[in-house]
Amino acid sequence: MKIKAMLFFVLFTAVIFTANFSIAQSSEEKKGCSKECQKECSKKCSSECTDNIGSSQGAILDSAGVCPVSGEKLDGAEGEPVKFTYLGKEYTFCCAGCVKKFKAEPVKYIKEELNCPVMGEPINKEVSTVVDGVKYYFCCASCIKKFEANPSKYLNKNNN
């Protein structure tokens, strides 16, 4: 009786382990998939599923030809890509909805370090203000006051 119980336990554990391993692998592959690929993650999509690797903040890298917000390819299948310049750097998005999300929380989608538009120092993510519907980050609270007094002075500085 003890041997049957032990054999059942070992077999049960092996089945559970195998099932968990398979589920973990398939969900890991689908993390970077487009919506179409997630539905049918077939062999033709497997490279897409494993090639779309995001930044440490969870955003898909813009340099790979994908929207930094949604991760969708910028191939025009969803319509003409939308461009938006933030602190002197142009970003390309799959749609206006992603631009809106980006403007609300740019630091969530930008992979490189951001610098304060006033002082040029690294930003503090907790120190920010919204001007014309776009969130900007600063190194300290005193920079917010300078920026709000004349935003174009600091935004135009970044475009040169």
N, C-alpha and C positions, 0 to 999 in steps of 0.2 A: 504493500500500500504506500509506503514511504517513497519507493522508487517511482511509482506512477505519479505521485504528487510532485516530486522533484522534476521529473521529466515534463510534466504539464507546465510547471513554473518556468523552466528553461525555454520551452517552446513558446509559451505566451510572451515572455520577455523578448525573445528574438523577433517575433511578429510585430510587437509594439515598436521596438527599436527600428526595424526596417520601415515601417509605415511612417514614423516620425522623420526619419532620414529622407525619405522620398518626398514628403510634404515640404520639408525645409528646402530641399534642392529646387523644387518647382517654384516655390514662392520667391526664392532668391533670384531665379532666372527672370521672373516676371516683373521685378522691381523697376527695371529701366524700360520696360516695353511701352510702346504706344498703346492707345486704347484698342486699336484694331488687333494688334499683336496679342494683347492680353486675352482677347476673346478666343483666339485660335492658336496661340503660341506654338506654331508648327515649326518644322525644320527651316522653312524659308525665313522665319522671323528669329531664329535662335541667335544669330549674330547680332541682331538689333537688341535683343533682350540682354545680352551680356556685354555689348559695347557701350550702352548708355549708362555710364557710371557718373554719379553726381559728385559735387564738391562736399567738403566736410559739413556744410550747412544744409545738405540735402537737395541742393539745386543742381540741375543738369547744366553742364558746362556749355557756354555760348559758343565757344570755339569749334564745337563739333557740328555746327549747323543746326542746332536745335534751340527752341525757345527756352530762355533761362528760367521761366516760371513753370510752364507745363511739361517741358521735355519733349514736346511734339517737334517733328522734323520741320524745318523751314523750307519745304519744297513747293509751297504754293497750293497744296492740295486742299487746305482749309481756307484759302483765300490769300490775298496779297499780304506778305509779312509787313508788320508795322515797326517803324524805327523810332527810337526815343533816345535823346542825349541826356545823360546824367553826369554832372560834374566833368564835362568835357569828353566823355567817352560815349560813343554811340552803341546802343544795344538794339538787337532785332528780336521781335516777338511774333508769335503766330497770329495774335489777334489783339484788338483794342482792350479786351477784358484782361488779358495778361499784363498789358501796360498799366492798367488801373491798379492791379494787385502789386506790381513792381513799385509804382509811385507811393503806395501806402506803406511799404516796408522794404525799401531797396536793399538794405543790409542782409536781408534773408536770402537774396538771390545773387548778390555780387560775391565772387569768389576771392578777389584780391582785397588787400587791406585798403580801407578808405581813410583819407586824410581830411581833416577839418578844412572847409573851404575858406575860412578866415585866416587861421594861423598855420595851416599846413601840417599840423601835428596829427598823430593817429587819433581817430575818433573814439569817443565813449558812447557805446550803443544806447545808453540811458539818457544822453543829452541830445535832444532833437527838437525840431520845430517843423511845422508844415507851412509852406508858402505856395500859393497857387495850386493847391492839391497835391503837392509833392513833399515827401518827408526828407529833411536834410539832417545830418548828424554833425556834432561838433565835439571839440576836445573839452570845452568848459562852458558854463552858463553865460559868461560874459561875451563869448563869441556869438551866441544867439542874438543878443541885443544889437551887436554891430551888423550882423547879417540881415536882421529884420528891418533895420533902418535903411539899408540900401542893397537888396539882394542882387540886383543886376551887376553891381560893382564886383561882387565875388563870383557870380556865375560866369560873367564874361571873362574874368581872369582865367578860368579853367578852360575856356574855349580857345585860348591863344597858344 
